[in-house]
Each structure stands twice: as structure tokens, then as C-alpha cells.
């Protein structure tokens, strides 16, 4: 039976390149001279840490990071900005951005519901942090992929592991 997997995985190489170029620009920009402004990627924790002297400076750093990531063709919705700004020693503040990896349960349920509502002869099941769709023929699966791309245009889903 043909099947494919739906997943939500960022390209960590592009994110690393975007953060590195952001750090380089922050280091050379005049308005960040003599401040503690910095940005770094924690690959193991899948987080980006932005450090600045004030909330305003964090907003400036965020603008630089978002700009560099979009130039690398990274979808910004992969980043989950934490609500609270952490106070560090002195006047420093830190903002943490978590990098989403894998489909979370509410989104997976919406995907399964969308597949069922499409009235195609395709079944969807949640398998950990991916959703597997199976059907009797490839054409139904390709129609399901196109329907999901239209329904979830704002979410950067990837469709892979296509098997016959």
C-alpha cells in the first residue's frame, strides 16, 4: 500500500548560517558597539539566545535575526518566541527562541481531520511527531498532498518517505 509521511523539520544548516551572519552583523553595527548585544545558536537544545542591554535592543536583534533567516529561506514560523524575557546579571536581558521540530499533537489532529474531511480514499495516522498517510493508489495520495498544501499554506510541512 502506498504511503508518505508528513513532518515538520527545519533545515538546521540554514538556521546556523542565518544566526552566524546575524552575529557578524551585530558585531559590526555601530548602534551595537560597546554593548553586550549578541546572538548564538544552541544546536543541542534547538534554541537561539539573543542577549542585549534592554528590551529595545532585543527588538533590534530580533529584526536582524529574522532578516538574515528569511534571506536563508528559513520560514520564521519555525521559531517559537518565549513570552518572558530573562533578566541576567547587571542590566543584561536574554530572549530565547525555541526551534520547532516535529508536528505537535494539536496540529497533527488538525492534519488527520483535514485528510478525513477531504473525502479521499486516504487514511492518516499519527506516528510520534509525524503523520503517515496511506491509500490504495498514488494518485489519491498526490491529491491529498495538494489539498494539505492548500489547507496548511502557513505551516512549512514537508512530505517525504513516499513508498509504493
Secondary structure in CASP SS format (residue, H / E / C, confidence):
PFRMAT SS
TARGET T0000
AUTHOR 0000-0000-0000
METHOD secondary structure of the structure
MODEL  1
X C 1.00
X E 1.00
X E 1.00
X E 1.00
X E 1.00
X E 1.00
X E 1.00
X C 1.00
X C 1.00
X C 1.00
X C 1.00
X H 1.00
X H 1.00
X H 1.00
X H 1.00
X H 1.00
X H 1.00
X H 1.00
X H 1.00
X H 1.00
X H 1.00
X H 1.00
X H 1.00
X H 1.00
X H 1.00
X H 1.00
X H 1.00
X H 1.00
X C 1.00
X H 1.00
X H 1.00
X H 1.00
X C 1.00
X C 1.00
X C 1.00
X C 1.00
X C 1.00
X E 1.00
X E 1.00
X E 1.00
X E 1.00
X E 1.00
X C 1.00
X C 1.00
X C 1.00
X C 1.00
X E 1.00
X E 1.00
X E 1.00
X E 1.00
X E 1.00
X E 1.00
X C 1.00
X C 1.00
X H 1.00
X H 1.00
X H 1.00
X H 1.00
X H 1.00
X H 1.00
X H 1.00
X H 1.00
X H 1.00
X H 1.00
X H 1.00
X H 1.00
X H 1.00
X H 1.00
X H 1.00
X H 1.00
X H 1.00
X C 1.00
X C 1.00
X C 1.00
X C 1.00
X H 1.00
X H 1.00
X H 1.00
X E 1.00
X E 1.00
X E 1.00
X C 1.00
X C 1.00
X C 1.00
X C 1.00
X E 1.00
X E 1.00
X C 1.00
X C 1.00
X C 1.00
X C 1.00
X C 1.00
X E 1.00
X E 1.00
X E 1.00
X E 1.00
X E 1.00
X E 1.00
X E 1.00
X C 1.00
X C 1.00
X C 1.00
X C 1.00
X C 1.00
X H 1.00
X H 1.00
X H 1.00
X H 1.00
X H 1.00
X H 1.00
X H 1.00
X H 1.00
X H 1.00
X H 1.00
X H 1.00
X H 1.00
X H 1.00
X C 1.00
X C 1.00
X C 1.00
X C 1.00
X E 1.00
X E 1.00
X E 1.00
X E 1.00
X E 1.00
X E 1.00
X C 1.00
X C 1.00
X E 1.00
X E 1.00
X E 1.00
X E 1.00
X E 1.00
X E 1.00
X C 1.00
X C 1.00
X H 1.00
X H 1.00
X H 1.00
X H 1.00
X H 1.00
X H 1.00
X H 1.00
X H 1.00
X H 1.00
X H 1.00
X H 1.00
X H 1.00
X H 1.00
X H 1.00
X C 1.00
X C 1.00
X C 1.00
X C 1.00
X C 1.00
X C 1.00
X E 1.00
X E 1.00
X E 1.00
X E 1.00
X E 1.00
X E 1.00
X C 1.00
END
